Amino acid sequence: MSAASPKQVVQRFNLEVIQNGQRASFEELMDPAFVNWSAPPGVPRGGEGLWKTFDQVLRPALSDLTVTIHEQVCEGEKVTTRKTVSGTHTGTLMDIEPTNKPVAIEVIDIVTVRNGRYVEHWGLNTLAAAVAQLRTA
């Protein structure tokens, strides 16, 4: 059995961890020295900060959460992914009560994968724009 490519690791993380909320997969795919260089102020840059974003912010707020990968580019250990994280706003999201409206967050991220595990992350997303739309709903 051959080792997974960096792209396959990122695909697995998006499906199993972000979309399906599988803590065991998170533990398996996250390097203990992981750094999230794009963590918002006040959020720890380690793996637990990233897990809490999915587990305590996005997943409770968005039912039927889905990750759609549109494209990926891999160069060595770095994987760039353009994706959409979407769902229905059925739980509180950043102090906004449920609206039952669809939410789509566009994301571009760069992940360094070493030995089959996430080591570093950089990313840009449209969460703030999605939240602003919900506030006017």
C-alpha positions in Angstrom: 0.0 0.0 0.0 1.5 3.4 -1.0 1.3 6.5 1.1 -1.3 9.0 0.3 -0.3 12.0 -1.8 -0.5 15.5 -0.2 -3.6 16.2 -2.3 -5.3 13.0 -1.0 -4.5 14.0 2.6 -6.1 17.4 2.1 -9.1 15.8 0.3 -9.5 13.4 3.2 -9.2 16.2 5.8 -11.9 18.2 4.1 -14.3 15.3 3.9 -13.7 13.5 7.1 -12.8 16.4 9.4 -14.5 19.5 8.1 -17.6 18.0 6.5 -18.1 14.9 8.7 -16.6 16.1 12.0 -14.6 13.0 12.6 -12.3 13.7 15.6 -10.3 10.4 15.0 -9.4 11.5 11.5 -8.4 15.0 12.8 -6.0 13.3 15.3 -4.5 11.1 12.6 -4.0 13.9 10.1 -2.9 16.7 12.4 0.9 17.0 13.2 1.4 17.9 16.9 3.5 20.9 15.8 0.8 22.2 13.4 0.6 26.0 13.0 -2.4 27.8 11.5 -0.9 31.1 10.3 -4.4 32.4 9.4 -6.0 31.9 12.8 -8.0 35.0 13.8 -6.9 37.1 16.7 -7.6 35.4 20.0 -7.8 31.9 18.4 -4.9 29.6 19.3 -2.7 28.8 16.2 -2.4 25.1 17.0 -4.6 22.2 15.9 -7.1 22.6 18.7 -7.9 26.1 17.6 -8.6 24.8 14.1 -10.7 21.9 15.4 -12.8 24.3 17.6 -13.6 26.5 14.5 -15.2 23.5 12.8 -16.6 21.8 15.8 -17.9 24.8 17.9 -18.5 27.5 15.3 -19.3 26.1 11.8 -20.8 22.6 12.4 -23.3 23.7 15.0 -24.5 26.7 12.9 -24.7 25.0 9.5 -26.7 21.8 9.1 -26.0 19.7 6.1 -22.5 21.2 6.0 -20.7 20.2 2.8 -17.2 20.9 1.5 -17.0 21.1 -2.3 -13.4 21.1 -3.7 -13.3 23.0 -7.0 -9.6 22.7 -7.7 -6.3 21.8 -6.1 -2.7 22.5 -7.1 0.2 20.6 -5.4 3.8 21.5 -5.5 6.0 19.4 -3.3 4.6 19.5 0.2 2.2 22.4 -0.4 -1.4 21.9 -1.5 -3.5 24.9 -2.6 -7.2 24.2 -2.6 -10.2 26.4 -3.8 -13.4 25.2 -2.2 -16.8 26.1 -0.9 -18.0 25.3 2.6 -21.8 25.4 2.5 -24.8 24.5 4.6 -28.1 25.8 5.9 -28.0 28.4 8.8 -30.0 26.4 11.4 -27.9 27.2 14.5 -26.4 30.4 16.0 -23.5 31.7 13.9 -21.4 34.4 15.5 -24.4 35.7 17.6 -26.8 35.5 14.6 -29.9 33.5 15.3 -30.8 30.8 12.7 -32.3 32.2 9.5 -32.7 28.8 7.7 -31.0 30.5 4.7 -28.3 28.8 2.7 -24.7 29.9 3.5 -21.7 29.5 1.2 -18.2 30.4 2.4 -15.6 30.5 -0.4 -12.1 29.4 0.7 -8.6 29.3 -0.7 -6.1 27.7 1.5 -2.5 26.4 1.4 -1.6 23.5 3.5 1.9 22.0 4.1 1.6 18.2 4.3 4.5 16.3 5.6 4.5 12.5 6.3 0.8 12.5 5.7 -0.1 15.1 8.2 -1.0 18.8 8.3 2.0 20.9 9.4 1.0 24.4 8.4 -2.0 26.3 7.0 -2.6 29.7 5.4 -6.0 30.7 4.1 -8.5 33.3 3.0 -12.2 32.9 3.2 -15.5 34.9 2.8 -16.9 34.0 6.3 -17.2 37.7 7.2 -19.2 38.4 4.0 -21.4 35.5 4.6 -22.1 36.7 8.2 -22.8 40.2 6.9 -25.4 38.8 4.5 -27.1 36.9 7.3 -27.2 40.1 9.4 -29.2 41.8 6.7 -31.5 38.8 6.2 
